[in-house]
Amino acid sequence: MPVSPVTADPAPDSRREADSGHPPRRSAPARSRRTAAGLVAAEAVAGVLAAFGFLVLSMAIKVNPTTRVGQVSGLAALQLRFLLVAIVIAFGWWTISRRVSPAVGLRLACASVAGLATGLYAGGVAVALRGTPWPLNGFYGDSAQLQNWAFLISDGKSIPGVYPPLFPHLLAYWTELFNPGHPGAALKILTLLLTALAGPVLYLAWRLLLPPLWSLAIGVVCVFPLFTAAKPYVDIILLVLLPVFAHFLGRLLESGRRTTKRALLVGAAYGAVFALFFLWYSGWFVWSAPGVLACAAVTLARVRRDGRPALLRALLTTGTTGVVFLALAGTYLVRLLQGSGTPDSYMYFDTQTDPAYFVMWMGDLPGGYTHANWPIPGELGGVGVFTLLLLVGLGVALWLGAELPIVQVAGFFLVGTFLLRYWFASHMERDQLVQLYPRTSSELLYCCLIMVGMAVHLAVRRISERRRSEDRPTRLPGSPMRAGGAALCALTLFFGLAGSATVDRFMPSDDPASLGRLAWSAHNSQTPKGPCPKFAHGGRCEPYSEEQLRK
């Protein structure tokens, strides 16, 4: 995939080849656009096949997910399938590396592992929901609200204007086509599909900036602490927004080498992409707004150094992006601004937690924790080791790569999100309003994780540069192919362990304060056809009323 030289790595192709496991070369022939597009398409296909293939394999697991023994057996069955598929991917990587090239083999292997990682996540949720047609949380909470909107759209009625329209309409159309009269079943299927797709989509977004292994290590690793299968359509926008916006800034920095026509086309393309993100889920745009403005100002100031023509083309690209964005999403933006005064007074566990703590959150399902023992006390002035490592990574990334757009995006978004978080939290008592400020924890953690990943990436690159300048080529023991394979094996093992731990939290539990309560509700909600789900507790379940759900 093309990598913007300003966005991620100003080095020539030899460094990118070294990062990807291919021996560095002084002058690599430029691949044709058709070949490059074909490789990108191959990565996308490999990731999607791995994700959906593993999801299908997981659906064949026959256990009772409402008992702990059944849950442990299901988790073990998932890991067994994960390991076997990983072995197949490893064999494919070795074969392609030997017969085609190590770079191509590593690209396809990384894309496949990205799909396998979230395929495991989706497959685990499928096991947790085995025997019930309902999605997580059945016909309660946010799940019920989405099903209600699907009914409204199918009946030709409107939904609240402040909510992003794309996903509710997709749910309504899917219901009409595949699950008539049962949007809950449609929501379950879409939840599984979107969860499985998260890895390949995020991997491809980061491939705009980084080589394969680094895209896997920085991008897909972030899925497990940040992405929740309960509302997958929400978190996926946050995860792709930052790398795509950083790539947009990199394109602005290249404005001096672009024609006017090309500037218009680039702006129109990004305007359409950002409009799609906004219409899918707009919440992250609110928290990111200060960071977007700061990044744009800094980037245009840098472009100005290249002369007036470069600045004019950058402004043309930016203006075209804005015009296309407004043309596609302007109507919804107006509705959102008109409803911006809508009060959010929902108080829950996280709203009473120290607002400076953001590395973990409980939502309204704290499990066995109380505010007496949460957050967990840290070792240094109340700050834990994990947070300290995030801060070290942030400092190193700023030290080694402050000029890179992705570092600037993560930094400015971090500061802007903190400002909005503290603003709303500081007025919570006076206004008796929350205004969703605890949701900023996800964006804050994501920005910090990006900084840590970029710190490691830039440090490795700096060491390689120094050794090359001293005529001492950096050579790890064994071949570059072996080094890439070792890193890929470590990442694959992490995904297996993190996926199992994440899925285990979704396994059905009758504890009303645990995340497993969502799957428990799905198993104990009457089906639209009348009977209780297969594993309903004691054969009894909550009665279903379509009339009530339509209200």
N, C-alpha and C positions, 0 to 999 in steps of 0.2 A: 504494500500500500504506500502511496506517496507520503512522504514525511516532510512537513514544512521545515526548511533549514533554519528558519528563525524561531519557529515555535518550540522545537524540541532539541535539536542537535545541529549546531552550525558546522559540524565536521563533514568531510566528504564521505562518499559511499563506503570507503574502506572501514571507517569506524562503525558505521551501521552494520556492515557485514561482520565485523568482529563481535559486536554486541549480540548478533543473532547466531553466533556459532560458526560463521563462515570465515575462513582465513582472510585477513586484510589484504587488499590489493591496492597498488598505487593508482591505477587508472582502470576503473570498471566501465565497460561499455554500457551506455544508457539503454535500458529496456524500452521497448516500444510501449506505447500506451495500451495497445491491445493485450500485450503480455502482462503488463501490470494489472490491468482490469481483470484479466483472467485469474491471476493469482489471488486477488482480493475476493473474487467470486468463489474461488476454491476454498479460501479460508471461511467465508460465510457459510458455504454448504457444509463443510466439515463440522463447524460448530453447531449448526442447527440439527444436522443428522445425529450428532452425539447427544445433544440435549433431548430431542424427541425420542430417539432410540432408547435412551436410558429410562425415560418416563414410561414408555410402553413396557419395557422389561419390569419396571417396578409395579405396574398394575397387575402383573401376574403373581405377585406375592400373596399367598392365602394365609392370613392370620386374623385373629380377633384383636383389633387395635384398642379395644376398651379395657383389656386386661394387661397387667404389667408383663406377664410372661409372653403374651402375644406381641407386645410392643418390642421387647428385647429380641424376640425371634425375627420380627420385621426389620429392626435396625441391623441385625446380623446379616439377614438376607440382602439388604441394600448394600452393605459393605462388601459382601461376596461378589455381587454383580459389579459393583464399582471396581473392585480389584481385577476381575476378569476383563472388563472393558478396557481398563488402563493397560493391561498387558497387550491387548489387541492393538491399542494406539501406539504403544512402544514398539511393537513389531512393525507396524506400518511406518513409523518414523525411521526406524533403522533401514528398512527396505528402500524407502524413497531417498533417504540420505545417501545410500550407497549407489543407487541406480540413476538418480536424477541429480540432486545436489543437496548438501547439508542444510543450506539456507531454506530451500523449499520444504524439505522434510521437517525442519523445526517450525516453520510457519504453520503448516497443516497440523502438526502435533499440538502446538500451543492453542490453536483455534479449537481443536477437538477437546482438549482438556478444559477449556473455558466452557464449552457446552456440557461436558460431563459434570463439571462442578455444580452448575445450577440444575442440570438434569437430576442429580442426586437430591437436591433441595426439593424440586417439584415432585420427584418420585416418593420422597419421604412424606410429603403432605398427602399424596395420593394414598399411601398406606394408612396414614392417620384417618383418612376419610373413607376408607374401604367399607362398603356396605350401606352408605348413605348417599342420597342424591344431592344433599345440601352442601353449600360451601362452608368455610370456616364461619362460625357464629350463627349458622342456620338462618332463621328469619328474625334475627335480633340486630340491634345496633346499626353500624354502617352497612352491613350486608342487607338488612331490611330496607334501608333507605335507597340503596341502589336498585333493589328489586322493585320498590315502589315507583321509582322514576322510570324503570323499564316499562312497567304497566302504563304509566302516564303517556310515555312517548308512543307506545303501541296504540293507545286510545286517541291519539292525535292531540293530546294536551301538552302544555308546556311544563318544564321543570324550573326550579329556582334559577334566576338569571345569573347569580354570582358564581354558580358552580361550573367548572369547565365542561363543555358539552360533549366532547368526543367519546369518552369512555361510556357514559350512560347511553348514548345513541348506538355505539357498537354493541353494548349488552342487549339493547332492545332488538336490534336487527338479528343478532345471533339467536336470540330467543325465538323470534318469529321463524327463522330458517330451520333451526335444529332442535329446539326445545319448546314447542308451542305451549303457552300457558304456564311455563315453569321457569321463570328467570333465575330462580335459585340454582337449578341444575346448569343453566348457561353460565352463571357466575362461577360455579365450581370449575367448569371446564376452562373458562378464560383465565381463572386464577392459576391453574396448573400450567397452561400454555405460556402465559406471561412470565411466570416464575422460571420455567425452563429456558425461555428465550433471553433472560436477563444476562447470562454469562456471555453468549455470542454477541449480543448487541453492545454490551459494555466493552468487550474486548475490541470490537471493530472501532468503537469510538476512540479508544486509547491508541489504536494503531495509527490514527491520524497524527499522533505525536511521537510515538516510541516504537522501538523494535519489538518483535513478538514476545520474548521472555519478559521484558519490562512491562509490556502492556498487561500480560497475565499477572505479574507480581504486584503491580500497583493498582490496576483497574479491577480485576476480578476478585482479588483478595478482599476488596472493600464490600463485596456483596454481602458477606456473612454478618458483619457487625451492623450493617445499615439497612439491608433490604428485608422487608417483612412480607411473607406470603399472604398475610391477612388483607393487605391492600397493595398488591404489587404494581398497579398502575401509577401509584403515587411516587414510590421511591425510585423507579427506573428513570424518571425525568431528572431528578437530582444527580444521579450517577452519570448520566450522559451529558448533562448541561455544561458542566465545568470543562471537560476536555474539548467539547465542540466549540464552546466560546473561546477557549484558548487558541484553538486552530483558527478561528475567525480573526483574532487579534494578530496572529502570525501572518495571515493573508493581508491585513492592513499594512503591516510593516514592509511588505513586498510591493506596495503600490507603485513605487518608482519604476518597477520593471514591467508594469502592466499597461495595456492600452485602455483607452476610454471604454471601448466596447466590452473588453474583458472585465473592467471594473464594474460595469453595470450588471453583467451576468453573475459575477461573484456575489454582489450585493443581493440580487434577486434570489439566488439559491439559498443564501443564509437567512434571508427574510422569511422564505417559505419554511425552512427548517425550524427556526425559532417560533414561528406562528404555530406550527404543528405541536411543538413542545408545550406552548402556552395553552392551546386549546385542549390538550390532553390532561395537563395539571398545571395550574398557574401559581400555586402556593410558593414554590421555590423562587419564582421571579420576584415576589414581594420581598423575601428576605435577602435576595441577591442584588436588589436594585442599587443600593449604595456602592457595592463593589463593582457593578457594571459601569456606573458613571465614572468611578475612579480609574478603572482600567482603560476606559475609552479615552479619558483625558490624558493619561500617561502615554498611551500608544500614539495618539495623534501628535503629542509633543515630540515624540521620538521621530515620527515620520516627517515632521517639519524640518528636521535637520537635513533631510535628503533633498530639500528644495521645494519651491512652490508647486511645480507640476505634480510631484509625489503627494504633497498634502492635498491638492485639489482632487486627485484621483481617490485618495483615502476618504475624503469627505463625500465624494460621489458614491463610493461603495457603501459607506455608512448610511448616507441618505437613502439610497436605493433599498438597503436592508430595512430601514424604518418604514418606507412607503409600502413595500410588499408585506411587511408584518402587519401594518395597519389595514391594508386592503383585505387581508385574510382573517385577521383576528380583531380588527378594530371594533366591530359591533359588540363582541363579547367584552372587550376591554372597557368600553363605555358602561356596560351593565355592571361590570366588576367595580368600577370607580363609583358608580351611583350607589352601590350597595356596600361601600367600604365602611360605612358607619354601623353595619350590622353588629350588634353586641355579641360577644362570646363570653359567657359567664360560667362555663363548665369548669368547676374546680375538681381536681383529682390528685392522685398521689404526687405526680411530678411538679405540680404547681406549688407544692409546699416543700420542695427540695431546694437546697442551696443553688441559686441561679448561676453561680460560677462553676458548678459541676456539670459537665456535659459528656463525659466519656462513656457513660452508660445511662440508661433510662428504663423506667418501668411502665410508663403510660398509666393506665388505670388498673393494671394487673400486677401488683407488687409482690405476689407470692407471699412468702413468710416474712418479708421485710417490713419494718416500720420506720418512722422518721427518727427513732431512737438509735437505730443501727444502720441507717442509710443516709448519705453515702458511706461506704466503708472507709474508716479513717485511714489516711495516707501516712507514709513513714516520715516524710520531710515536711514539717509545717502543715500537716494535714493533706499534703499532695502525694499521691501514690506513685509507684515506680513507672507504671504505664504512662501516666500523664507526663512525668519527667522525661521519658523517652520521646514522647511526642514533641515536647518543647525543645529537646536537643536536636531532633530532626528538623524542626522548623528553623532553628538558628543556622544549622549547616546548610539547608537549602537556600536561605536568604544570602548566606555568605558566598556560596559557590555559583548560584544561578539566579540572582535577583533580576537579571535582565531578561530571563525567559518568560514568555507570556503565561505558561502554566503555573509558574511559581508566583507571578504577579496576581493571577486570577485567584489562586488559593489564598494568598496573603490578604488581598483587598476584600475578598468575599468573607474571610474570617473576621476581619475588623468590622466590616459593615454589618455582618450578622450579629456580632457581639453588641454593637451599638443599639440595634433594634431590640434585641433580647432584653438588654438592661433597661431600655426605655419603657417597654411595656410592663416588665416586671416591677419597676419602681413605681408605676402608677396603678398597680393592681389593687392595692388597698383603697386608694382614693376613689377609683372608678368602679371597683368591684367587677372588673373585667379581666379576662385572661388574654384574649385575642391571639390564642394559639401559640404564644411565645415558646412553650417547651419544645415545639417541633423544630426549633432552630438547633437543637442538640445534634441532630443528624448532619446538618450542613457543617457545623463546627468541627465535628469529628472527621468528616470526610476531608475537609480542608487540611486538617492536621495530618491525616494519613497520607494524603498526597505529598505533603511536605516531607514526611519521613521517607517515602518511596523515592522522591526526587533527590533527597540528600544522599541516599545510598547510590543511586544511579550516577549522580554527578561526582561523587567521591571516587567511584570505580573509574569513571571516565578520566578524571584528573590524574589518577595514578598511572593509567595507561598512557596518557599524553606525556607525562614526565619521563617514563621509561623509554618511550619512543624518542624523545628529544635527547636522551642520553645514549642513543644507539643501543639500548638494551630492550629489545622487544619483549613485551609481556607474554610469557608463555607459562600457562598453568601446567601441572603434571598431566600427561596424556594429551590427546588431540583436542582441538576446539569442539569437535563433535561430541566428545566425551564430556567436556565441561558443560555444554548446553544440555545434554541428556541428564547429567547429574542434577542441574538446577531444576529441570522439568520434573524429575522424579520427586524432588523435595516439595515442590509446589503441589504436585498431584496428591502426595500424602497429606499435606496440609488441608487440601480441599476435602479429602475423604473424612478427616477427623473433624474439621469445622462443620461439614455438612451433617455428620451424624449428631454432633452436639446441638446444632440448630434445630434439626428435625425432632430430636428427642423432646425439646421444649413444646412442640406442637402436638405431641401425642395426647390423646384424650385423658382428661382428669376432671373429677368432680369438685376439685378445689375452686371455689368461685373467684379466687384472686390469682390464679395461675393462667399462663398462656394456653395451657391444655384445655381450659374451659371452652375455648372457641370450637375445638373439634368435638368436645363433649356435647355442646349444644346442637351441633350438626347431627350427632347420633341419636339425640333424644328429642327430635322435632318430627312431628307427624308428616308423612309425605303427602303431596297433593292428591294422590290416588287413594289415600285412606289409611293403609297400614303403617305401623311404626317401622323405622329402619331396622335392618337385620340384627344389629347389636345394641338396640335400645336397652337401657338398664331395666331389668325386671320385666321386659316386654311392654313397658308403658312409656309414653312420650307426651310432649306438649302438643295440644291440638292445633291444627293448622287452619287458618281462615284466610282465604284469598281476599275476601271482602275487607278484612281488617288490614291486610297488607297493601291493598290498593288505596287506602285512605291517606 
